[in-house]
Amino acid sequence: MTEIEIRIYKDIEKFSQSIKELSTDSFTDKEKKVVELSGMYASDAASFLSKKDYYTAFASISYAHGLLDSIRILHGRD
């Protein structure tokens, strides 16, 4: 496994952990949409990774983290 693959796998794992930490929070409908989108981007990252499209995979998981971070900030979990 290459260094970039390891990095992306770790980022996907970190995302999974972060979203689990928020699972007990209550969200507005708009916040739910942002959380849902973040999950879709994380799923896309895994798909791109399996196709060895590392640049797109890394961009997707980074975007997923950014969306989730915005929810974390709104909920005082920064």
KACOR-V581469 format. One line per field, one symbol per residue. ss: DSSP state (~ for helix, > for strand, _ for the rest). psi: psi as a letter, one per 20 degrees, with the letter a starting at -180 (. if undefined). burial: b if it has 24 or more other C-alpha atoms within 12 Angstrom, else e. A space follows every 10 residues. Layout:
ss = ???
psi = ???
burial = ???
//
This chain:
ss = __~~~~~~~~ ~~~~~~~~~~ ~_______~~ ~~~~~~~~~~ ~~~~~~~~~~ ___~~~~~~~ ~~~~~~~~~~ ~~~~____
psi = prghgggggh hggggggghh hiiiqpqrhh hggggghhhg hgggghghgh jkmhghgggg hghgggghhh ggghjkk.
burial = eeeebeebbe bbeebbebbe ebeeeeeeee eeebbebbbb bbbbbbebbe eeebebbbeb bbbbbbbbbe bbeeeeee
//
